[in-house]
Structure formats: structure tokens, C-alpha cells
Amino acid sequence: MQPTHNEQLIRLSERIEPLRQQLVAHPLYESVRDLSGLRVFMESHVWAVWDFMSLLKKLQRDLTCIDVPWLPVGNPETRYLINEIVVGEESDVDPDGNRLSHFELYLKAMRQAGAGTGAIQRFIDELTDRRSVQDALDNAELPEGSRAFVGFTFDLLGHGKLHEIAAVFTFGREDLIPDMFIALVRQLREQSPEQLALFTYYLERHIEVDGDHHSHLAKAMTAELCGQDPQRWEEAAQAVEAALRTRIALWDSVHQQITIPTPEMV
């Protein structure tokens, strides 16, 4: 008897749990002890906030209809998932009720906290001027960990299969920031309320928007795309493992930037 979709999802979750635990217990979180360390974190993490949207838009393009004439493409439940997440990610609200994307909210939070946004903004400007992602990355001044992370994402988008992309979206890009880090940010906010109000809001909003409802629908999407094909489930698991290892490498890079002084700091 073939395993059910639920059994396959449980197997995949159990297989990747050691990597997830490495992320949740990563020493990066405890190394962020002050506003300076948090700025380093934000300047690297913003690139992952940005490229998440391309993962989402790839799924929207391939699993829903964005063409004219419109046709009822795919599974209605999957359409609902993708379109609901797009609404939340592209046009959420800030604390004052103004509409903006989570990426734009993150940029506002960075500016409020005093983190540098020049590199990511120049990158966005180059893409707006129709440069390719690779050319814009080649010209960008960003941490090498962030460069490798974005490179992995776009290699997946360019060469990965749809069930692999869906699995990475579902299991490899979950918000793995642990409660202890959010508690730390709240403590830092008490010391610098005018600088961390937006970043605290971003973290809390992300948890609220990306709750169990979205997680359940995303897993259903992955199960539908993998179906009863053992090879697809194996490919999905390997893609998620690669994504999690890339996130661990990103966290290693940020941790090193925070804990190892640069020559200018010595």
C-alpha cells in the first residue's frame, strides 16, 4: 500500500527536522546583543526577505492564471493559497494602516533602526532598469552569505521542478526565527523604542499572517504536486534540505560578521 499524502508530509518533516533544529538553535540569535548587531542581521536578512517574493510569484505564475484570456488553471484550493499569500505579502499594512509589501515594511524598519539600505536599494534600482538578476547581483555590494543565498534561490527558480519549488516554499522558507530572538528584539525595543518599533511590528505581523492556516494550505499544495510519485517526494526532500543548508550558511555568515571584528574595528 502506498503511503498517504499525510504520511509523506510527516516523513518529509521528520527527515528535515535535524536541519530545522540547527536553524532554531543557531548561535546567531544569542550573538545579537545590541542595536549594532541587529543592524548587521537586518542588512543580510533583507535579501532573503526580498527573494522570498520571487519564489511566491513563480508559484503564482505557474499555479494560477495570470494571462488573458483567463482560464481556470489548477486546483482551486492551491489558487486560494497562492493568491491569499500574495495579497498579504504584497499589500499588508504598517502600524498606521498604510498599504505596503512586507519587503517595503522591512526597508522602513531598517531605516528606522539605522541599518544601511543602500546596497539593496541600488540592487532594486538596477532591476527596475531592466538589468538581469545576475548582472545586478554582480554589481551589488552585499555580504557573501546573502549573495550565495539569493543565488541558490534563483538557480532553483531557473532550473528546479515545480514540486521542488513548492516544497522549498513550504518547508525551506518557513519563518524559523525562534521565540527567544523575538523576545530579545522586544527587550532591545524597550531600550530603543523609537528605533525598533517597526522591526518588532514586522516580526509579530509575520507570525500573525503566516500562521497555521497558510502552513496547512502550503503543505496541501506540495502534496498535490508530488502526488503518489516517490521520485517527486525524494526530489522535494532533497531540495528542502539544500535550502535549509543554504539558510544555515547565511546564518553562519551573519554570525561571523557580528562576532569577528573587521580589521577596521581592531
C-alpha contacts under 8 A as a table, 3 or more apart, distances in Angstrom:
res1	aa1	res2	aa2	distance
2	Q	228	Q	7.52
3	P	6	N	7.98
3	P	7	E	5.78
3	P	8	Q	6.37
4	T	7	E	5.12
4	T	8	Q	6.27
5	H	8	Q	5.04
5	H	9	L	6.17
5	H	223	A	5.77
5	H	227	G	7.28
5	H	228	Q	7.67
6	N	9	L	5.07
6	N	10	I	6.22
6	N	223	A	7.96
7	E	10	I	5.07
7	E	11	R	6.18
8	Q	11	R	5.04
8	Q	12	L	6.17
8	Q	223	A	7.94
8	Q	233	W	7.58
9	L	12	L	5.10
9	L	13	S	6.13
9	L	219	K	7.35
9	L	223	A	7.20
10	I	13	S	5.05
10	I	14	E	6.11
11	R	14	E	5.14
11	R	15	R	6.09
12	L	15	R	5.09
12	L	16	I	6.38
12	L	233	W	8.00
12	L	237	A	6.10
13	S	16	I	5.43
13	S	17	E	6.02
13	S	171	F	7.90
14	E	17	E	5.16
15	R	18	P	7.32
15	R	237	A	7.81
16	I	19	L	5.51
16	I	20	R	6.35
16	I	237	A	7.67
16	I	240	V	7.57
16	I	241	E	6.32
17	E	20	R	4.93
17	E	21	Q	6.06
18	P	21	Q	5.12
18	P	22	Q	6.35
19	L	22	Q	5.03
19	L	23	L	6.52
19	L	241	E	7.36
19	L	244	L	6.42
19	L	245	R	7.16
20	R	23	L	5.15
20	R	24	V	6.24
20	R	176	L	7.57
20	R	244	L	7.14
21	Q	24	V	4.97
21	Q	25	A	5.92
22	Q	25	A	5.30
22	Q	26	H	5.71
22	Q	248	I	7.44
23	L	26	H	5.03
23	L	176	L	6.88
23	L	247	R	7.78
23	L	248	I	6.09
23	L	251	W	7.95
24	V	176	L	6.12
24	V	177	I	6.50
24	V	178	P	5.74
26	H	29	Y	6.45
26	H	251	W	7.51
27	P	30	E	5.55
27	P	31	S	6.39
27	P	255	H	7.23
28	L	31	S	5.12
28	L	32	V	6.70
28	L	251	W	6.36
28	L	252	D	7.19
28	L	254	V	7.05
28	L	255	H	4.76
29	Y	32	V	5.62
29	Y	180	M	7.91
29	Y	181	F	5.73
30	E	33	R	6.79
30	E	181	F	7.53
31	S	37	G	7.45
31	S	255	H	6.86
31	S	258	I	7.00
31	S	259	T	6.98
32	V	35	L	7.88
32	V	37	G	4.88
32	V	38	L	5.75
32	V	41	F	7.86
32	V	258	I	7.47
33	R	37	G	6.35
33	R	38	L	7.65
33	R	184	L	7.94
34	D	37	G	5.50
34	D	38	L	6.40
34	D	188	L	6.82
35	L	38	L	5.00
35	L	39	R	6.20
35	L	113	A	7.65
35	L	188	L	7.13
36	S	39	R	5.23
36	S	40	V	6.64
37	G	40	V	5.17
37	G	41	F	6.37
37	G	258	I	5.84
38	L	41	F	4.95
38	L	42	M	6.18
39	R	42	M	5.09
39	R	43	E	6.15
39	R	110	M	7.41
39	R	113	A	7.04
39	R	114	G	7.06
39	R	115	A	4.82
39	R	116	G	7.71
40	V	43	E	5.26
40	V	44	S	6.58
40	V	115	A	7.37
40	V	254	V	7.04
40	V	257	Q	7.30
40	V	258	I	6.77
41	F	44	S	5.50
41	F	45	H	5.94
41	F	254	V	6.12
42	M	45	H	4.95
42	M	46	V	5.77
42	M	110	M	6.76
42	M	115	A	6.98
43	E	46	V	5.80
43	E	47	W	7.76
43	E	110	M	7.84
43	E	115	A	6.52
43	E	116	G	6.46
43	E	117	T	7.11
44	S	47	W	6.13
44	S	48	A	7.76
44	S	142	L	7.51
44	S	143	P	6.45
44	S	145	G	7.69
44	S	146	S	5.77
44	S	254	V	6.80
45	H	48	A	5.36
45	H	49	V	6.50
45	H	146	S	7.38
46	V	49	V	4.88
46	V	50	W	6.20
46	V	103	F	7.65
46	V	106	Y	7.11
46	V	107	L	7.73
46	V	120	I	7.80
47	W	50	W	5.06
47	W	51	D	6.25
47	W	120	I	7.26
47	W	146	S	6.26
47	W	150	V	7.00
48	A	51	D	5.23
48	A	52	F	6.07
48	A	146	S	7.38
48	A	149	F	7.29
48	A	150	V	6.93
49	V	52	F	5.53
49	V	53	M	7.36
49	V	102	H	7.84
49	V	103	F	6.04
49	V	106	Y	7.90
50	W	53	M	5.85
50	W	54	S	7.58
50	W	103	F	5.91
51	D	54	S	5.24
51	D	55	L	6.74
51	D	150	V	6.47
51	D	153	T	7.16
52	F	55	L	5.21
52	F	56	L	6.40
52	F	173	R	7.64
53	M	56	L	4.99
53	M	57	K	6.07
53	M	89	E	7.70
54	S	57	K	5.01
54	S	58	K	6.00
55	L	58	K	5.25
55	L	59	L	6.51
55	L	153	T	7.64
55	L	157	L	7.09
55	L	165	I	7.33
55	L	169	F	6.81
56	L	59	L	5.26
56	L	60	Q	6.25
56	L	82	I	7.39
56	L	86	V	7.20
56	L	169	F	7.51
57	K	60	Q	4.82
57	K	61	R	6.00
57	K	86	V	7.76
58	K	61	R	5.14
58	K	62	D	6.25
58	K	157	L	7.31
59	L	62	D	5.20
59	L	63	L	5.64
59	L	64	T	7.82
59	L	82	I	7.16
59	L	162	L	7.78
59	L	165	I	7.79
59	L	166	A	7.16
60	Q	63	L	5.39
60	Q	64	T	5.43
60	Q	65	C	7.82
60	Q	66	I	7.91
60	Q	79	R	7.78
60	Q	82	I	5.87
60	Q	83	N	7.15
61	R	64	T	5.91
61	R	65	C	6.76
61	R	66	I	6.32
62	D	65	C	7.59
63	L	73	V	6.76
63	L	74	G	5.99
63	L	75	N	7.96
63	L	78	T	7.27
63	L	79	R	6.64
64	T	72	P	7.73
64	T	73	V	5.45
64	T	74	G	6.51
64	T	79	R	5.61
64	T	82	I	7.93
65	C	70	W	6.17
65	C	71	L	6.22
65	C	72	P	6.87
65	C	73	V	5.70
66	I	70	W	7.11
67	D	70	W	5.72
74	G	78	T	7.41
74	G	79	R	7.24
75	N	78	T	5.27
75	N	79	R	6.28
76	P	79	R	4.92
76	P	80	Y	6.13
77	E	80	Y	5.05
77	E	81	L	6.31
77	E	217	L	7.64
78	T	81	L	5.03
78	T	82	I	6.23
78	T	217	L	7.27
78	T	218	A	7.90
78	T	220	A	7.86
78	T	221	M	5.75
79	R	82	I	5.32
79	R	83	N	5.99
80	Y	83	N	5.30
80	Y	84	E	5.84
81	L	84	E	5.29
81	L	85	I	6.20
81	L	214	H	6.93
81	L	217	L	6.03
81	L	218	A	6.95
82	I	85	I	5.30
82	I	86	V	6.12
83	N	86	V	5.03
83	N	87	V	6.25
84	E	87	V	5.23
84	E	88	G	6.42
85	I	88	G	5.08
85	I	89	E	5.97
85	I	214	H	7.66
86	V	89	E	5.14
86	V	90	E	5.68
86	V	91	S	7.89
87	V	90	E	5.45
87	V	91	S	5.55
87	V	92	D	7.12
88	G	91	S	5.66
88	G	92	D	5.09
88	G	101	S	7.71
88	G	209	V	7.14
89	E	92	D	6.19
89	E	101	S	5.43
89	E	102	H	5.43
89	E	103	F	7.94
90	E	100	L	6.49
90	E	101	S	4.06
90	E	102	H	6.54
91	S	99	R	5.36
91	S	100	L	4.77
91	S	101	S	4.82
91	S	102	H	7.63
92	D	99	R	5.47
92	D	100	L	5.48
92	D	101	S	5.74
92	D	102	H	6.79
93	V	96	D	7.41
93	V	97	G	5.02
93	V	98	N	5.11
93	V	99	R	4.52
93	V	100	L	5.90
93	V	101	S	7.83
94	D	97	G	5.25
94	D	98	N	5.39
94	D	99	R	6.63
94	D	100	L	7.07
94	D	105	L	6.89
95	P	98	N	7.51
95	P	198	L	7.78
95	P	201	Y	7.42
100	L	104	E	6.12
100	L	105	L	6.54
101	S	104	E	5.13
101	S	105	L	6.17
102	H	105	L	4.86
102	H	106	Y	6.06
102	H	202	Y	7.63
103	F	106	Y	5.01
103	F	107	L	6.35
104	E	107	L	5.05
104	E	108	K	6.32
105	L	108	K	5.10
105	L	109	A	6.20
105	L	198	L	7.71
105	L	202	Y	7.06
106	Y	109	A	4.94
106	Y	110	M	6.15
106	Y	198	L	7.95
106	Y	199	F	6.99
106	Y	202	Y	6.85
107	L	110	M	5.00
107	L	111	R	6.29
107	L	117	T	6.92
108	K	111	R	5.19
108	K	112	Q	6.18
108	K	198	L	7.29
109	A	112	Q	5.08
109	A	113	A	6.14
109	A	196	L	7.11
109	A	197	A	7.73
109	A	198	L	4.83
109	A	199	F	4.94
109	A	202	Y	7.76
110	M	113	A	5.07
110	M	114	G	6.11
110	M	115	A	4.92
110	M	116	G	7.00
110	M	117	T	7.00
110	M	199	F	7.40
111	R	114	G	5.07
111	R	115	A	5.74
111	R	116	G	7.03
111	R	117	T	7.07
112	Q	115	A	7.65
112	Q	194	E	7.54
112	Q	195	Q	5.07
112	Q	196	L	6.89
112	Q	198	L	7.31
113	A	195	Q	4.46
113	A	196	L	5.74
113	A	199	F	7.87
114	G	195	Q	7.43
116	G	119	A	7.53
117	T	120	I	5.65
117	T	121	Q	5.98
118	G	121	Q	5.16
118	G	122	R	6.05
119	A	122	R	5.31
119	A	123	F	6.25
119	A	140	A	6.30
119	A	141	E	5.74
119	A	142	L	6.45
120	I	123	F	4.97
120	I	124	I	6.22
120	I	140	A	7.74
120	I	142	L	7.81
121	Q	124	I	5.06
121	Q	125	D	6.14
122	R	125	D	4.94
122	R	126	E	6.23
122	R	140	A	7.45
123	F	126	E	5.20
123	F	127	L	6.42
123	F	136	A	5.78
123	F	137	L	7.09
123	F	139	N	7.91
123	F	140	A	6.07
124	I	127	L	5.10
124	I	128	T	6.11
125	D	128	T	4.93
125	D	129	D	6.27
126	E	129	D	4.98
126	E	130	R	6.62
126	E	131	R	5.59
126	E	136	A	5.97
127	L	130	R	5.04
127	L	131	R	4.95
127	L	132	S	6.49
127	L	133	V	6.72
127	L	136	A	6.67
128	T	131	R	7.28
131	R	135	D	6.32
131	R	136	A	6.21
132	S	135	D	5.22
132	S	136	A	6.12
133	V	136	A	5.13
133	V	137	L	6.01
134	Q	137	L	5.03
134	Q	138	D	6.08
135	D	138	D	5.03
135	D	139	N	6.35
136	A	139	N	5.18
136	A	140	A	6.05
137	L	140	A	4.93
137	L	147	R	7.24
142	L	146	S	6.62
142	L	147	R	6.51
143	P	146	S	5.33
143	P	147	R	6.32
143	P	253	S	7.87
144	E	147	R	4.87
144	E	148	A	6.16
144	E	253	S	7.57
145	G	148	A	5.27
145	G	149	F	6.19
145	G	249	A	6.58
145	G	250	L	4.67
145	G	251	W	7.84
145	G	252	D	7.93
145	G	253	S	5.29
145	G	254	V	7.43
146	S	149	F	4.97
146	S	150	V	6.19
146	S	250	L	6.14
147	R	150	V	5.38
147	R	151	G	6.03
148	A	151	G	4.93
148	A	152	F	6.13
148	A	246	T	7.67
148	A	250	L	7.84
149	F	152	F	5.23
149	F	153	T	6.44
149	F	246	T	6.02
149	F	247	R	6.89
149	F	250	L	6.57
150	V	153	T	5.08
150	V	154	F	6.29
151	G	154	F	5.35
151	G	155	D	6.07
152	F	155	D	5.14
152	F	156	L	6.20
152	F	243	A	7.68
152	F	246	T	7.48
153	T	156	L	5.16
153	T	157	L	6.26
154	F	157	L	4.79
154	F	158	G	5.95
155	D	158	G	5.07
155	D	159	H	5.92
155	D	160	G	7.35
156	L	159	H	5.33
156	L	160	G	4.57
156	L	161	K	7.99
156	L	165	I	6.89
157	L	160	G	5.72
157	L	165	I	7.04
160	G	164	E	6.19
160	G	165	I	6.41
161	K	164	E	5.23
161	K	165	I	6.34
162	L	165	I	5.09
162	L	166	A	6.12
162	L	225	L	7.58
163	H	166	A	5.04
163	H	167	A	6.07
163	H	222	T	6.28
163	H	225	L	5.31
163	H	226	C	5.98
163	H	232	R	7.05
163	H	236	A	6.31
164	E	167	A	5.11
164	E	168	V	6.21
164	E	232	R	7.88
164	E	235	E	6.43
164	E	236	A	4.53
164	E	237	A	7.90
164	E	239	A	5.82
164	E	240	V	7.61
165	I	168	V	5.17
165	I	169	F	6.12
165	I	236	A	7.89
165	I	239	A	7.78
166	A	169	F	5.02
166	A	170	T	6.11
166	A	218	A	7.81
166	A	221	M	7.23
166	A	222	T	5.63
167	A	170	T	5.00
167	A	171	F	5.81
167	A	172	G	7.11
167	A	219	K	7.88
167	A	222	T	5.61
167	A	236	A	5.63
167	A	237	A	7.49
167	A	239	A	7.40
167	A	240	V	6.36
168	V	171	F	5.32
168	V	172	G	4.37
168	V	173	R	6.26
168	V	236	A	7.51
168	V	239	A	6.40
168	V	240	V	4.91
168	V	243	A	6.60
169	F	172	G	5.81
169	F	173	R	5.28
169	F	174	E	7.39
169	F	218	A	7.95
170	T	173	R	6.34
170	T	174	E	6.47
170	T	215	S	7.03
170	T	218	A	5.50
170	T	219	K	6.28
170	T	222	T	7.36
171	F	174	E	5.77
171	F	240	V	6.39
172	G	240	V	5.19
172	G	241	E	7.54
172	G	243	A	5.57
172	G	244	L	5.62
173	R	176	L	7.86
173	R	243	A	7.90
175	D	207	I	7.75
177	I	181	F	6.67
177	I	182	I	7.51
178	P	181	F	5.62
178	P	182	I	6.80
179	D	182	I	5.13
179	D	183	A	6.12
180	M	183	A	5.00
180	M	184	L	6.19
181	F	184	L	4.95
181	F	185	V	6.28
182	I	185	V	5.08
182	I	186	R	6.27
182	I	200	T	7.69
182	I	203	L	7.24
183	A	186	R	5.05
183	A	187	Q	6.30
184	L	187	Q	5.01
184	L	188	L	6.24
185	V	188	L	5.01
185	V	189	R	6.06
185	V	196	L	7.81
185	V	200	T	6.69
186	R	189	R	4.90
186	R	190	E	6.46
186	R	200	T	6.62
187	Q	190	E	5.20
187	Q	191	Q	6.87
188	L	191	Q	5.15
188	L	192	S	6.16
188	L	193	P	7.86
188	L	196	L	7.54
189	R	192	S	4.82
189	R	193	P	4.64
189	R	194	E	7.77
189	R	195	Q	7.28
189	R	196	L	5.17
189	R	197	A	6.65
189	R	200	T	7.58
190	E	193	P	5.44
192	S	195	Q	5.48
192	S	196	L	6.34
193	P	196	L	5.60
193	P	197	A	5.82
194	E	197	A	6.05
195	Q	198	L	7.63
196	L	199	F	5.24
196	L	200	T	6.06
197	A	200	T	5.37
197	A	201	Y	6.20
198	L	201	Y	4.90
198	L	202	Y	6.04
199	F	202	Y	4.91
199	F	203	L	6.32
200	T	203	L	5.27
200	T	204	E	6.22
201	Y	204	E	5.18
201	Y	205	R	5.82
202	Y	205	R	5.11
202	Y	206	H	6.01
203	L	206	H	5.17
203	L	207	I	6.45
204	E	207	I	5.24
204	E	208	E	6.27
205	R	208	E	4.97
205	R	209	V	6.00
206	H	209	V	5.26
206	H	210	D	5.80
207	I	210	D	5.32
207	I	211	G	6.04
208	E	211	G	5.73
210	D	213	H	7.50
210	D	214	H	5.81
210	D	215	S	7.15
211	G	214	H	5.85
211	G	215	S	6.49
212	D	215	S	4.96
212	D	216	H	6.01
213	H	216	H	5.34
213	H	217	L	6.42
214	H	217	L	5.18
214	H	218	A	6.00
215	S	218	A	5.13
215	S	219	K	6.21
216	H	219	K	5.29
216	H	220	A	6.33
217	L	220	A	5.02
217	L	221	M	6.24
218	A	221	M	5.01
218	A	222	T	6.35
219	K	222	T	5.10
219	K	223	A	6.16
220	A	223	A	5.05
220	A	224	E	6.12
221	M	224	E	5.18
221	M	225	L	6.32
222	T	225	L	5.23
222	T	226	C	6.16
223	A	226	C	5.18
223	A	227	G	5.75
224	E	227	G	5.11
226	C	229	D	6.06
226	C	230	P	7.96
226	C	232	R	5.25
226	C	233	W	5.77
226	C	236	A	7.87
227	G	232	R	7.90
229	D	232	R	5.40
229	D	233	W	6.60
230	P	233	W	5.14
230	P	234	E	6.20
231	Q	234	E	5.05
231	Q	235	E	6.11
232	R	235	E	5.01
232	R	236	A	5.98
233	W	236	A	5.01
233	W	237	A	6.16
234	E	237	A	5.12
234	E	238	Q	6.22
235	E	238	Q	5.15
235	E	239	A	6.15
236	A	239	A	5.16
236	A	240	V	6.28
237	A	240	V	5.17
237	A	241	E	6.18
238	Q	241	E	5.08
238	Q	242	A	6.20
239	A	242	A	5.13
239	A	243	A	6.20
240	V	243	A	4.98
240	V	244	L	6.15
241	E	244	L	5.18
241	E	245	R	6.17
242	A	245	R	5.14
242	A	246	T	6.19
243	A	246	T	5.07
243	A	247	R	6.29
244	L	247	R	4.98
244	L	248	I	6.18
245	R	248	I	4.98
245	R	249	A	6.20
246	T	249	A	4.99
246	T	250	L	6.26
247	R	250	L	4.92
247	R	251	W	6.24
248	I	251	W	5.05
248	I	252	D	6.09
249	A	252	D	4.91
249	A	253	S	6.19
250	L	253	S	5.08
250	L	254	V	6.37
251	W	254	V	5.10
251	W	255	H	6.00
252	D	255	H	5.09
252	D	256	Q	6.14
253	S	256	Q	5.17
253	S	257	Q	6.30
254	V	257	Q	5.06
254	V	258	I	6.32
255	H	258	I	5.22
255	H	259	T	6.09
256	Q	259	T	5.24
256	Q	260	I	5.47
257	Q	260	I	5.80
257	Q	261	P	7.22
257	Q	262	T	7.88
258	I	261	P	7.30
261	P	264	E	7.83
261	P	265	M	5.65
261	P	266	V	6.35
262	T	265	M	5.26
262	T	266	V	6.62
263	P	266	V	5.29
